[in-house]
């Protein structure tokens, strides 16, 4: 019988000694991490409303945008949008600026109990629409480019269907479209949850609850192995810093406005209405066939939160004849921050937009 | 005033700094000992204490932080226990034997969880703290519900004849008399609590079973690795393989209908319990002549409704002005002003410039209006 284990006593001892040393020495590096900023690229707040802030980014090199139509990034309500601008060398926003894109981003803020009754209508026909109007006026253009990320991508699809006249191009990143595919774990888990009871009992849905759910999608890896792996890099101050940036972002989770959450989970996850053309927002039906502007759909092959099977169906539901897919070899988070993502995603977006300006 | 408010924080930071300095000192001393024969000794404990303190610093009063911490330290300990196991046996036994000993320990651990959760939920054992919490609120609030069922004794859980599940006894009969409604509210709260605890136990049992199943699959892998797989030649490799297998087993279960139903039942039971708890809290607040959550929620709801009406009216006015050929005021400038000017709340003004452009294409707007809707 062949055993899978081939260990030598002296190597075991060396491995353990090494681990202990790194754990011990590396803690000093953890202590020295200091404050971690939320976002690194210079930006200006150009519009605020309630807890929302619309930011306009400035190129660190001072270059002027070569694309006239600005790009608005609409991030998910869960987690914070500074994932797109985490560190100098891990910033999708910097990558886009370098491509000549004029970048705006919506920071939805941290909803509190007074925001419990914000609906999807308020978010999409309200906040998002008003931000787009502000950008159109500032840039002196009729149409802007919209980039929606994850849940923000689903919102962007709704927006593009309801306000097609204001969009030049639509980009969706790791965006669920079909919420009930076989490998969509969140889609399975939500099936038997009484969402009305959940929202009625909690009001807003706590960000910590959302986080706990996400961690439990891969509990052994995300709650255990990740921190064992951390010890490996603990003697490297820069890597410790990178780790802590990510750790800060992962656990920086705003609460979800109760009513918007109720509709999103019921209509999108439980009833899969987006692809059925049955989502109703502000008294209007969201029909993906209304989306006739060019669409670039970017998904991550190893995404455990929004598997490719949930994103890829977009192509057969939108009305546009100019539909492009871009797959990225990585996960839901790596698509913004990994080295390969920096090399692939912003240049691809820039090129795609340049071809459609 | 401000200085007074920051003083406790400074003390807290000083205390934390002191704790960490002591901790580092201890660590350094341990590793500076020459010829330390067993570098893994106490690693598991160090890990647990390190993360416990780290989490305390960072987690604050996050709900479920304790659950997270427990899982987190326990999971990390799995690897470190394995290290200790290998280190203790050292060269005296084959690595396979050390691994067997480690998996046997893991098995024991899972079995203990299984056993603990397999016991029927003993509400009586939980009864004391529960009743004490509520009796602390006083009979003025709760009427006769928590009063002594046996004269001469001041705590219901002490009462002979009610030792086992005394609430169950109460909860099985409808409330009567002047405090009937309060009794019913508490009866329901109790039943929902018992239901949630039962669902949670069921959940824990099934999750532990997946742990055992992963362990078994891991042992099978070690004994009969697929041809072509690289050998596991470090403890980290072994651990990662174990994690991979555990995730696979978990994912299979987590995607099953059995799991999703069970998950839904746990979440629904917890939601129902919390909802009832909030109802009782609201009643309490009302009796204390304080605003409660329901009232505040109603106000928020009305504010949102008014805002929506207001936005719609502004839009209508803009459209009417445009239809009448009246020039709209340049509201967009105000709406788009920098955040620094936030003090003047002009949150939702449509841009005058944008409006005609949007209108020009409105005829082509393909979104279907739903019949009967605005």
Interface residues (C-beta under 8 A of the other chain):
Chain A: X1 X2 X3 X4 X5 X6 X7 X8 X9 X11 X12 X13 X15 X16 X17 X19 X20 X21 X23 X24 X27 X28 X30 X31 X44 X45 X46 X47 X48 X49 X50 X53 X113 X114 X115 X116 X117 X118 X122 X126 X130 X133 X134 X136 X137 X138 X142 X161 X162 X163 X164 X165 X166 X182 X183 X185 X188 X189 X191 X192 X193 X194 X197 X198 X200 X201 X202 X203 X206 X208 X209 X212 X215 X217 X218 X219 X220 X221 X223 X224 X225 X227 X228 X251 X280 X282 X283 X284 X285 X286 X287 X289 X290
Chain B: X20 X23 X24 X27 X28 X30 X31 X39 X40 X43 X46 X47 X50 X51 X54 X58 X62 X63 X64 X68 X71 X72 X75 X76 X78 X79 X83 X86 X87 X90 X91 X95 X96 X99 X221 X222 X223 X224 X225 X229 X231 X232 X233 X234 X235 X236 X238 X239 X240 X241 X243 X246 X247 X250 X251 X254 X255 X259 X260 X261 X263 X264 X265 X267 X268 X271 X272 X274 X275 X278 X293 X296 X297 X300 X301 X303 X304 X308 X311 X332 X335 X336 X337 X338 X339 X340 X342 X347 X348 X350 X351 X353 X354 X357 X358 X361 X362 X364 X365 X366 X367 X368 X369 X370 X373 X374
